[in-house]
C-alpha cells in the first residue's frame, strides 16, 4: 500500500468532517502524538475541556476516529479494539499545533 495521506492531512480531514458534530464543549484535535500503523492514522478528536483540562464531564465514550493513509477515508473503530492493536506505533509529533 502506498501512503498518500500524511498525518497533517489526516488531521484536516477529521477536523473538516467532525467539527460541526461536537455538541459538548469546544472542538479540538490533540495532535501531540502521531498514532498510526501501516494502514491508518488515529486522530484524537474531542472537547478541549477534556483533552486539555481533563474534565471527564466532556469525555466522549465510544469509537475512535481513523483516517486511511491510502485514500483519506474517515472511519471509526471501538476504542478498546484500537487500544489493543499491536500494530499501532506512537511517536511525538514534531509539528504539533496543540495548545496554539
HUZI-V391560 format. One record per pair of residues at least 12 apart in sequence whose C-alpha atoms are under 10 Angstrom apart, sorted by the first residue. I is the first residue (numbers start at 1). J is the second residue. Records with the same first field share a line. If there is no record, write none. Layout:
I->J ; J
This chain:
1->38 ; 39 ; 69 ; 70
2->38 ; 39 ; 69 ; 70 ; 71
3->38 ; 39 ; 40 ; 68 ; 69 ; 70 ; 71 ; 72
4->68 ; 69 ; 70 ; 71 ; 72
5->40 ; 41 ; 67 ; 68 ; 69 ; 70 ; 71 ; 72 ; 73
6->40 ; 41 ; 67 ; 68 ; 69 ; 70 ; 72
7->31 ; 34 ; 35 ; 36 ; 40 ; 41 ; 42 ; 43 ; 67 ; 69 ; 93
8->31 ; 34 ; 93 ; 95 ; 96 ; 97
9->67 ; 69 ; 72
10->40 ; 41 ; 42 ; 43 ; 66 ; 67 ; 68 ; 69 ; 72 ; 73 ; 74
11->29 ; 30 ; 31 ; 41 ; 42 ; 43 ; 44 ; 45 ; 66 ; 67
12->29 ; 43
13->43 ; 67 ; 72 ; 73 ; 74
14->29 ; 42 ; 43 ; 44 ; 45 ; 65 ; 66 ; 67 ; 72 ; 73 ; 74 ; 75
15->27 ; 28 ; 29 ; 43 ; 45
17->74
18->45 ; 46 ; 65 ; 74
19->45 ; 46
22->45 ; 46 ; 47 ; 60
23->47 ; 58
24->46 ; 47 ; 48 ; 49 ; 57 ; 58 ; 59 ; 60
25->46 ; 47 ; 48 ; 49 ; 50 ; 57 ; 58 ; 59
26->46 ; 47 ; 48 ; 49 ; 50 ; 51 ; 58
27->45 ; 46 ; 47 ; 48 ; 49 ; 51
28->44 ; 45 ; 46 ; 47 ; 48 ; 49 ; 50 ; 51 ; 52 ; 98 ; 99
29->43 ; 44 ; 45 ; 46 ; 47 ; 48 ; 51 ; 97 ; 98
30->43 ; 44 ; 45 ; 46 ; 47 ; 48 ; 51 ; 52 ; 96 ; 97 ; 98 ; 99
31->43 ; 44 ; 45 ; 92 ; 93 ; 94 ; 95 ; 96 ; 97 ; 98 ; 99
32->44 ; 91 ; 92 ; 93 ; 94 ; 95 ; 96 ; 97 ; 98 ; 99
33->89 ; 90 ; 91 ; 92 ; 93 ; 94 ; 95 ; 96 ; 98
34->88 ; 89 ; 90 ; 91 ; 92 ; 93 ; 94 ; 96
35->66 ; 88 ; 89 ; 90 ; 91 ; 92 ; 93
36->66 ; 67 ; 68 ; 69 ; 87 ; 88 ; 89 ; 90 ; 91
37->68 ; 69 ; 85 ; 86 ; 87 ; 88 ; 89 ; 90
38->68 ; 69 ; 70 ; 87 ; 88 ; 89
39->66 ; 67 ; 68 ; 69 ; 70 ; 71 ; 87 ; 88
40->65 ; 66 ; 67 ; 68 ; 69 ; 70 ; 71 ; 72 ; 73 ; 74 ; 75 ; 88
41->65 ; 66 ; 67 ; 68 ; 69 ; 72 ; 74 ; 88 ; 89
42->64 ; 65 ; 66 ; 67 ; 68 ; 75 ; 76 ; 77 ; 82 ; 88 ; 90
43->64 ; 65 ; 66 ; 67 ; 74 ; 76
44->64 ; 65 ; 66
45->60 ; 64 ; 65
46->58 ; 59 ; 60 ; 64
47->59 ; 60
48->99
51->98
52->98 ; 99
61->78 ; 79
62->76 ; 77 ; 78 ; 79 ; 80
63->75 ; 76 ; 77 ; 78 ; 79 ; 80 ; 81 ; 82
64->76 ; 77 ; 78 ; 79 ; 80 ; 81 ; 82 ; 83
65->77 ; 78 ; 79 ; 82
66->82
